[in-house]
Amino acid sequence: MWTHSTAIPENNPLKRLEVSQSLKDLMGYTLEVKPSQIPHEDAGQGLFIHGEADVGTVLAFYPGVIYSPAYYRYIPGYPRVDAQNS
């Protein structure tokens, strides 16, 4: 009877910092979420580049819905669309 034995590599999950450093080494930058630098009481988190990227480089994709200002009034809860969204 034929048997097949495959060595399964040990699973060592990477820490976020390790992934971030690997991306920076590979691409020259990584992104960080930190408190916004916008001087407003409602400013929350901001997305910052750590490293360098060429002008015009796509830094990230946002897999959500983006509304242009012409359609804001159609968003449920307008004008306080953020009232139920922490």
C-alpha positions as CSV (number, residue, x, y, z in Angstrom):
1,M,0.0,0.0,0.0
2,W,1.3,3.4,-1.0
3,T,1.4,6.1,1.6
4,H,2.2,9.8,1.2
5,S,3.8,11.7,3.9
6,T,4.0,15.4,3.7
7,A,5.8,17.5,6.2
8,I,3.5,20.3,7.5
9,P,5.5,23.4,8.4
10,E,5.0,24.7,11.9
11,N,2.6,27.6,12.0
12,N,4.2,30.7,13.4
13,P,1.9,33.6,13.0
14,L,3.6,36.9,12.4
15,K,3.1,39.8,14.7
16,R,1.7,43.1,13.2
17,L,5.0,44.8,13.7
18,E,6.8,42.0,11.8
19,V,4.4,42.2,8.9
20,S,4.7,46.0,8.9
21,Q,8.5,45.9,8.8
22,S,8.5,43.2,6.1
23,L,6.2,45.5,4.0
24,K,8.4,48.5,4.6
25,D,11.5,46.5,3.6
26,L,9.8,45.3,0.4
27,M,7.9,48.4,-0.7
28,G,9.7,51.2,1.1
29,Y,6.8,52.2,3.3
30,T,4.1,51.0,5.5
31,L,1.0,52.6,6.9
32,E,0.1,53.4,10.5
33,V,-3.2,54.4,12.1
34,K,-2.6,57.1,14.7
35,P,-4.6,59.9,16.2
36,S,-5.4,62.5,13.6
37,Q,-3.4,65.7,13.4
38,I,-6.4,67.7,12.4
39,P,-7.0,70.3,15.1
40,H,-10.7,69.5,15.7
41,E,-12.5,67.9,18.6
42,D,-14.2,65.4,16.4
43,A,-11.0,64.3,14.6
44,G,-10.4,60.7,15.3
45,Q,-7.8,58.4,13.7
46,G,-5.7,59.2,10.7
47,L,-3.7,57.1,8.3
48,F,-0.1,58.0,8.0
49,I,2.7,56.7,5.8
50,H,5.9,55.5,7.5
51,G,8.7,55.6,4.9
52,E,8.7,57.0,1.4
53,A,6.6,56.4,-1.7
54,D,6.8,58.0,-5.1
55,V,4.2,60.7,-6.0
56,G,1.1,58.9,-7.5
57,T,1.7,55.6,-5.7
58,V,-1.4,53.8,-4.6
59,L,-0.9,53.4,-0.9
60,A,-4.0,51.5,0.1
61,F,-7.5,50.4,-1.0
62,Y,-10.6,51.2,1.0
63,P,-13.2,48.5,0.5
64,G,-16.2,50.6,1.6
65,V,-18.7,52.9,0.1
66,I,-17.6,56.4,-0.8
67,Y,-20.2,59.1,-1.3
68,S,-19.5,62.3,-3.3
69,P,-20.9,65.5,-1.7
70,A,-23.8,65.6,-4.2
71,Y,-25.2,62.4,-2.7
72,Y,-24.7,63.2,1.1
73,R,-28.4,64.1,1.5
74,Y,-29.4,60.6,0.4
75,I,-27.5,58.9,3.1
76,P,-29.8,57.6,5.9
77,G,-29.6,59.9,8.9
78,Y,-28.4,62.9,6.9
79,P,-27.2,65.4,8.0
80,R,-26.1,63.6,11.2
81,V,-25.0,60.3,9.4
82,D,-22.4,59.8,12.2
83,A,-24.9,60.0,15.1
84,Q,-25.2,56.2,15.5
85,N,-21.7,55.4,14.3
86,S,-19.0,55.6,16.9
